[in-house]
């Protein structure tokens, strides 16, 4: 029987979003809770998985006040991907989570490539190996914290996997998330075989690996403890949706080939679905689509809206909308900002890249700096979009928290010089996509075409008067990283 109402969770980089969603993927109610990120050392980016569970429980308590909560019949999950999560048999974390943006394993990445060959690993997994992928991180843990593997029962690949274990007691991962790890054969959709793992010096960890399922699959039902915590019936079905990039692709209306979109969160990406894998030589990552013969081509940005978080912390302000609007009311300046606070993944692939302001003068104001940050992030999206698409994209949909600012989205239209569409439910595309993937997996929907278009999307068109300026500035932006690359490398 098709569930009438769903409880959906998106465990993101900054916080967890919980929502009650109907069978047409309309959002009836939502709640959000934040949690911290820890940076204990150079290249180290961690979170506590226990914080994810506490935030999930807290957000759910708020939703339980909604009259529709008692009619929830199924659960769908999505969340941040490429996280090294080690837990014991009871689901308790045995160490802090290494996030996707953690790049401490530089030496181990080189050892992995030397052991197996960069070209071979790229052909096998569809993507290049580096310090952000699992083989390097696992090798780093084996060298520096080997005891953690003795106390761990399971290795999970993404935040939704952890939540799934807490709800069902089953260790599973979806193929989209698994494709980000460097441990998945992209063509067979199976984890690497024993021979390859042995070459990578990871064979002894195989017993920790989760089962891999297509995104949206039902992995079990709520066990009693989780049912009591959520105040839902025991055995309520739990579906593990594709990781956030996959769920957002579907929720943004790009689950079938033909339409590109951009996600603006703490990190970001531009992506679309295709029947072919992307070209890693162009800085494009290829992920497994929940449909076996589809791929998701992604150009990911390590730090997108996170640049604004950094700028806001310097300003001592929490009002993003006011800061953005004030900055964009300023005249465009010649100042350029490189948004590589944590390195970059696409189109450039350099963990040592860093942020920089170029063109400072005595007349530069705080508003000028903020505007340069906003523009620099959009230049990075333009660069990523150029790498992703072999032919010109004629429009793009923007999603994620950053799309709440119409002024910033207009800047995207002006800099990209194409119409920008803002979905009317942009903040909820991830949870909506997770539910839709579950419905397709269960056979209740035939495909990943957009559903529940209940209101016209907002369309912003480029301002022709700004085109010459932004084209010139973008050209300079493209010149700056190659000029500074060797400098960044010597600043370690």
C-alpha positions in Angstrom: 0.0 0.0 0.0 1.4 3.4 -1.0 2.1 5.6 2.1 0.0 8.7 2.3 2.5 10.6 4.4 6.2 10.4 4.8 8.7 11.5 7.4 11.9 12.6 5.6 15.3 13.6 6.9 18.2 15.3 5.2 21.3 15.2 7.4 23.3 18.0 5.9 26.7 19.7 6.5 25.3 22.4 8.8 22.2 20.7 10.3 19.4 18.2 9.9 16.1 19.0 8.1 13.0 17.0 9.0 9.8 17.2 7.0 6.3 15.7 6.8 5.7 15.1 3.1 2.6 13.8 1.3 2.5 11.2 -1.5 2.8 14.0 -4.1 6.0 15.2 -2.3 4.4 18.4 -1.0 5.9 19.6 2.3 3.3 19.9 5.0 5.6 20.8 7.9 9.3 21.0 8.6 11.9 21.6 11.4 15.6 22.2 11.4 18.4 21.8 13.9 22.0 22.7 13.6 25.2 21.1 14.9 28.9 22.1 14.9 31.8 21.3 12.6 35.2 20.8 14.2 38.6 21.6 12.6 41.1 20.2 15.1 44.1 20.5 12.8 45.3 21.4 9.3 43.1 19.7 6.7 41.0 18.1 9.4 37.2 18.6 9.2 35.1 16.5 11.5 31.6 16.2 13.0 30.2 14.1 15.8 27.6 11.6 14.5 26.0 11.6 17.9 25.2 15.3 17.2 23.3 14.2 14.1 21.1 11.8 16.1 20.4 14.4 18.8 19.5 17.0 16.2 17.3 14.5 14.4 15.4 13.6 17.6 15.0 17.3 18.5 13.7 18.2 15.1 11.3 15.3 15.2 9.9 16.4 18.6 8.9 19.6 17.0 7.2 17.9 14.1 5.3 15.6 16.5 3.2 18.7 17.4 1.7 18.8 13.9 -1.7 17.0 13.4 -0.4 15.1 10.3 2.4 13.4 12.3 0.1 10.6 13.5 -0.6 9.6 9.9 3.1 9.1 8.8 3.4 5.7 7.2 7.0 5.6 6.0 10.4 7.3 6.4 12.9 8.4 3.7 16.5 9.5 4.3 19.2 11.4 2.6 22.2 13.4 3.7 25.8 14.5 3.2 28.0 11.9 1.5 31.6 10.7 1.5 31.9 10.7 5.3 34.1 8.1 7.1 31.7 6.9 9.9 32.9 4.2 12.3 30.4 2.8 14.8 30.2 -0.1 17.2 27.5 -2.9 17.1 25.0 -0.6 18.9 25.5 2.3 16.5 27.7 4.4 18.8 30.4 6.3 17.0 33.9 5.1 17.8 35.6 8.3 16.7 34.6 11.6 15.2 33.4 11.5 11.6 35.9 12.5 8.8 33.8 14.7 6.5 34.2 14.7 2.7 36.1 18.0 2.9 38.8 16.5 5.3 42.0 16.5 3.3 44.5 15.3 6.0 45.5 12.1 4.0 47.7 13.8 1.4 50.6 11.3 1.8 48.2 8.3 1.8 46.5 9.5 -1.4 49.9 9.4 -3.2 50.6 6.0 -1.8 47.2 4.7 -3.0 47.8 6.0 -6.5 51.3 4.6 -6.5 50.0 1.2 -5.4 47.2 0.7 -7.9 47.8 3.3 -10.6 45.8 6.5 -11.1 44.4 5.5 -14.5 43.3 2.0 -13.3 41.5 3.5 -10.3 39.9 6.1 -12.4 38.6 3.6 -14.9 37.3 1.4 -12.1 35.6 4.0 -9.9 34.9 6.7 -12.6 36.7 9.3 -10.6 40.2 10.3 -9.5 41.5 9.3 -6.1 42.7 12.0 -3.7 42.9 12.9 0.0 39.2 13.3 0.2 38.3 9.7 -0.9 38.0 6.7 1.4 41.1 4.7 0.5 43.4 7.5 1.5 41.4 8.3 4.7 41.2 4.7 5.8 44.9 4.3 5.2 45.5 7.4 7.3 43.4 5.9 10.1 45.3 2.6 9.8 48.6 4.4 10.2 47.6 6.9 12.9 44.6 5.4 14.8 44.7 1.7 14.1 43.0 0.9 17.4 39.7 2.4 16.1 39.2 -0.5 13.8 39.3 -2.9 16.7 36.4 -1.2 18.5 34.3 -0.7 15.3 31.8 -3.0 13.9 30.6 -1.1 10.8 32.0 1.5 8.4 29.3 3.8 6.9 29.6 6.1 3.9 27.2 9.0 4.6 25.2 10.7 7.3 21.9 9.1 6.1 23.6 5.6 6.5 24.2 6.5 10.2 20.6 7.6 10.7 19.4 4.4 8.9 21.4 2.3 11.3 20.0 4.1 14.3 16.5 3.5 13.0 16.7 -0.1 11.8 20.0 -1.6 13.1 21.1 -2.3 9.5 24.3 -1.1 7.9 23.6 0.0 4.4 24.7 2.6 1.8 23.1 3.8 -1.4 25.0 3.6 -4.7 25.1 7.4 -5.2 26.9 7.8 -1.8 29.1 4.8 -2.4 30.2 6.2 -5.7 31.7 9.2 -3.9 34.0 7.1 -1.7 36.4 5.6 -4.3 35.4 2.1 -3.1 32.7 1.5 -5.7 33.1 -0.1 -9.1 31.0 2.5 -11.0 30.1 0.1 -13.8 29.0 -3.0 -11.8 27.7 -0.9 -8.9 29.5 -3.2 -6.5 32.2 -2.5 -3.9 35.8 -3.1 -5.0 36.8 -6.8 -5.1 39.2 -8.4 -2.6 42.2 -8.3 -5.1 41.9 -4.5 -5.5 41.4 -3.9 -1.8 44.5 -6.0 -1.1 46.5 -3.8 -3.5 45.2 -0.7 -1.6 46.2 -2.3 1.7 42.5 -2.2 2.8 41.5 -5.9 2.5 41.3 -6.4 6.3 38.6 -3.7 6.4 36.1 -5.4 4.1 34.1 -6.9 7.0 33.3 -3.4 8.1 31.7 -2.4 4.7 27.9 -1.9 4.5 25.5 -3.5 2.0 25.1 -1.3 -1.1 21.6 -0.7 -2.5 20.1 1.5 -5.2 18.9 4.8 -3.7 15.4 4.7 -2.4 15.4 1.0 -1.5 13.6 -0.1 1.7 16.2 -1.3 4.1 14.1 -2.3 7.0 11.6 -1.1 9.6 11.9 0.9 12.8 13.1 -1.2 15.7 11.4 -0.7 19.0 13.9 1.8 20.5 13.8 4.0 17.4 10.0 3.7 17.2 9.7 4.9 20.8 12.1 7.8 20.1 10.2 8.9 17.1 6.7 8.1 18.5 5.9 6.0 15.4 4.7 2.4 15.0 7.4 -0.3 15.2 8.3 -1.7 11.7 7.4 1.6 10.0 9.3 1.2 6.6 12.6 3.0 6.3 13.9 3.8 2.8 17.5 4.9 2.3 17.3 7.5 -0.4 20.3 8.5 -2.6 22.8 10.8 -0.9 22.3 14.5 -1.0 23.6 15.1 -4.5 21.3 12.3 -5.8 18.3 13.3 -3.8 18.7 17.0 -4.8 19.1 16.0 -8.5 15.8 14.3 -8.4 14.0 16.9 -6.2 15.3 19.7 -8.4 13.7 18.1 -11.5 16.9 16.7 -13.0 16.4 13.1 -12.2 15.9 12.4 -15.9 18.4 13.6 -18.5 18.1 17.0 -20.0 18.3 19.8 -17.3 21.1 21.2 -15.2 20.8 22.6 -11.7 23.1 24.2 -9.1 23.0 23.5 -5.4 24.1 26.3 -3.0 24.8 25.2 0.5 27.9 25.3 2.7 29.4 23.3 -0.1 27.9 23.3 -3.6 27.8 21.7 -7.0 26.3 21.9 -10.5 25.0 18.6 -12.0 22.6 16.8 -14.3 21.6 13.2 -15.1 22.9 11.5 -18.2 23.2 8.1 -19.8 27.0 8.4 -19.9 29.6 9.0 -17.3 31.4 12.4 -17.2 35.0 13.2 -18.1 37.2 13.4 -15.0 39.9 15.2 -17.0 37.5 18.1 -17.1 37.1 18.1 -13.3 33.8 16.3 -13.5 32.8 13.6 -11.0 30.4 10.8 -12.0 28.1 9.3 -9.4 25.8 6.3 -9.7 22.2 7.3 -10.3 19.5 5.2 -8.5 18.6 3.9 -11.9 21.1 1.3 -12.9 21.8 2.6 -16.4 22.0 6.3 -15.5 24.7 8.5 -14.1 24.8 11.8 -12.3 27.6 14.1 -13.6 28.7 16.6 -10.9 31.2 19.4 -10.7 31.5 19.9 -6.9 32.7 23.0 -5.0 34.2 22.3 -1.6 33.1 25.7 -0.2 30.2 27.7 -1.6 27.9 29.3 0.9 30.6 28.5 3.5 32.4 31.5 2.2 29.5 33.7 3.4 29.5 31.9 6.7 33.2 32.9 7.1 32.5 36.5 6.0 29.6 36.8 8.4 31.7 35.5 11.3 34.3 38.3 10.5 31.5 40.9 10.4 29.9 39.6 13.6 26.5 39.5 12.0 23.9 36.7 11.6 21.6 38.6 9.2 22.6 37.1 5.9 19.8 38.6 3.8 20.6 42.1 5.0 24.4 41.7 4.4 23.8 40.2 0.9 21.4 43.0 -0.1 23.6 45.7 1.2 26.6 44.3 -0.6 24.8 43.9 -3.9 23.4 47.5 -3.7 27.1 48.6 -4.0 28.4 49.3 -7.5 30.4 46.4 -9.0 34.1 46.7 -8.2 37.3 45.4 -9.7 38.0 43.4 -6.6 38.2 39.6 -7.1 37.9 36.9 -4.5 39.0 33.3 -4.8 36.6 31.1 -2.8 38.9 28.2 -2.0 38.9 28.4 1.8 39.3 24.6 2.1 40.9 23.8 -1.2 38.9 22.9 -4.2 37.6 19.8 -6.0 36.3 21.0 -9.4 37.3 22.1 -12.0 40.6 22.5 -10.2 41.6 19.7 -7.9 43.9 21.2 -5.3 43.5 20.7 -1.5 46.2 23.3 -1.0 44.3 26.1 -2.9 43.2 28.9 -0.6 41.0 31.9 -0.5 42.3 35.3 -1.6 41.3 38.9 -2.2 43.0 40.5 -5.2 42.8 44.2 -5.9 42.4 45.6 -2.4 42.9 49.4 -2.1 42.6 52.0 0.6 39.1 52.7 -0.7 37.9 49.1 -0.2 34.9 48.9 2.2 33.4 45.9 4.1 30.5 46.0 1.6 33.0 45.7 -1.3 34.6 42.7 0.4 31.3 41.1 0.9 30.2 41.7 -2.7 33.5 40.3 -3.9 32.9 37.1 -1.9 29.4 36.8 -3.5 30.8 37.3 -6.9 33.8 35.0 -6.4 31.5 32.1 -5.4 29.4 32.7 -8.6 32.6 32.8 -10.8 33.5 29.4 -9.3 30.0 28.1 -10.3 30.5 29.5 -13.8 33.9 27.7 -14.0 32.4 24.4 -12.8 29.5 24.7 -15.2 31.9 25.2 -18.1 33.7 22.0 -17.1 30.5 20.1 -16.7 28.9 20.8 -20.0 30.5 20.3 -23.4 27.9 22.6 -25.0 26.2 25.8 -23.7 23.6 25.4 -21.0 20.6 27.6 -21.8 19.2 27.7 -18.3 19.8 26.4 -14.8 17.8 25.8 -11.7 19.2 26.9 -8.3 18.4 25.1 -5.1 19.8 24.9 -1.5 19.8 27.5 1.2 21.7 30.1 -0.9 18.8 30.2 -3.4 16.6 31.9 -0.7 18.3 35.2 -1.6 16.7 36.5 -4.8 19.4 39.2 -5.0 22.2 36.6 -5.0 20.3 34.4 -7.6 20.1 37.5 -9.8 23.8 37.8 -9.6 24.0 34.1 -10.8 21.9 35.0 -13.8 24.1 38.1 -14.6 27.4 36.3 -14.2 26.4 33.1 -15.9 24.5 35.1 -18.5 21.6 32.6 -18.7 18.1 32.5 -17.1 18.1 31.2 -13.6 15.1 29.3 -12.2 14.4 29.2 -8.5 12.1 26.4 -7.6 9.2 27.5 -5.3 10.2 24.8 -2.8 14.0 25.2 -3.2 14.8 24.6 0.4 13.2 21.1 0.4 14.4 19.6 -2.8 16.6 17.1 -1.0 13.8 15.6 1.2 11.4 15.7 -1.7 13.9 13.8 -3.9 14.5 11.2 -1.2 10.8 10.5 -1.1 10.4 10.4 -4.8 13.4 7.9 -5.1 11.7 5.7 -2.5 8.4 5.8 -4.5 10.2 4.9 -7.7 12.1 2.1 -5.9 8.8 0.7 -4.6 7.1 0.9 -8.0 4.7 3.6 -7.0 6.1 6.1 -9.6 7.3 5.0 -13.0 10.4 7.4 -13.3 12.2 10.4 -11.9 10.2 13.1 -13.9 9.3 16.1 -11.7 6.2 15.8 -9.6 4.0 18.2 -7.7 4.6 21.4 -9.6 2.1 23.3 -7.5 3.3 26.9 -8.2 5.2 28.6 -10.9 8.9 28.8 -10.4 10.6 32.2 -10.3 12.7 32.9 -13.4 15.4 35.6 -13.3 16.9 36.8 -16.6 20.4 38.3 -17.0 20.9 42.0 -17.0 22.6 42.8 -20.4 24.2 45.9 -19.1 26.5 43.9 -16.7 27.6 41.3 -19.2 30.8 43.0 -20.4 31.9 43.7 -16.8 31.3 40.2 -15.5 32.9 38.5 -18.6 36.0 40.6 -18.1 36.1 39.9 -14.3 35.5 36.2 -14.9 38.4 36.1 -17.3 40.7 37.6 -14.6 39.3 35.1 -12.1 40.3 32.2 -14.4 43.9 33.6 -14.6 44.4 34.0 -10.9 44.5 30.4 -9.5 47.1 29.2 -12.1 49.2 32.3 -11.2 48.9 31.6 -7.4 49.0 27.8 -7.4 52.7 27.5 -6.7 52.4 30.2 -4.0 49.6 28.2 -2.3 51.7 25.1 -2.4 54.6 26.8 -0.6 52.4 28.1 2.1 51.8 24.7 3.7 
